[in-house]
Amino acid sequence: MSKTIRQPLTLATPLNTTFVGSRVLVYEEVTSTNDRALALGGDGLVVAADMQTAGRGRHGRSWHSEPGLGLWFSVVFERPLEGLPLAAPLAVRDVLKAWGEAIVKWPNDVLLNGRKVCGVLVESRRNRTALGIGINVHHTEDDFPFELRDRATSVEMASGRTCDRRELLRDVLVRLDERVVQLRGGGFAQIHAEWSEACRIVGRRIRHEGIEGIVQSVDRDGALVVETPKGRERILLGEIIELDGA
Ligand code: BTN
């Protein structure tokens, strides 16, 4: 179900950032903002779109990007930046705290009041990286496919308030820039520690593709190190089921 675009997706005010937003391009429609960002390049370039015709998520899934309902954007980095997949959800969480109970969830999601509101997809081609972020903003329950309705939410659904995507975009880019400054200044260890703590996964019993065990730690790549009856396993991708509380 699509809706009229409520306001053109521009930036509410100029950004006073160091890296992120060196240029900001907003399209009515792209296949995927990650594709466009990787094709164009330019460190700090932000590519946003009102609609993606082939938006994608992790594990080759498609990412529903209906016209005007959410914030779909990507940021380009021209050299590898370790820790981006951890830093980005922290930045989004910090902004979304103003809209409900925002938490990060392994591997790179942000939940608002217990449901997924944001996903992150980092893709690289040679030395160029696109950090893609999708945030559900104006959606109502009917806007999500049936199978996602009990797991997905939007900023407006969770908060019961009207959200201006232009302001949200600005706020997220500013927070993201702070995290990029931190990472480029050698702050990976701090971000890694903050993220490991925030996603509250260490010490929990999980199941993943038939393997069950206790999460010992989260490694530098964000993979779970799990102690199982058959020894240590490393889980970087896929769905996990959390079996009991920490
Ligand atoms: C996930 O949770 O599976 C990750 C979803 C990432 C979606 C965003 S929307 C902007 C960017 N462009 C894409 O095609 N995907 C990411």
Boltz pocket constraint, residues with backbone or C-beta under 6 A from the ligand:
constraints:
  - pocket:
      binder: B
      contacts: [[A, 31], [A, 32], [A, 33], [A, 34], [A, 35], [A, 52], [A, 54], [A, 55], [A, 56], [A, 57], [A, 58], [A, 59], [A, 61], [A, 63], [A, 71], [A, 72], [A, 73], [A, 74], [A, 109], [A, 118], [A, 119], [A, 120], [A, 121], [A, 132], [A, 133], [A, 134], [A, 135]]
      max_distance: 6.0
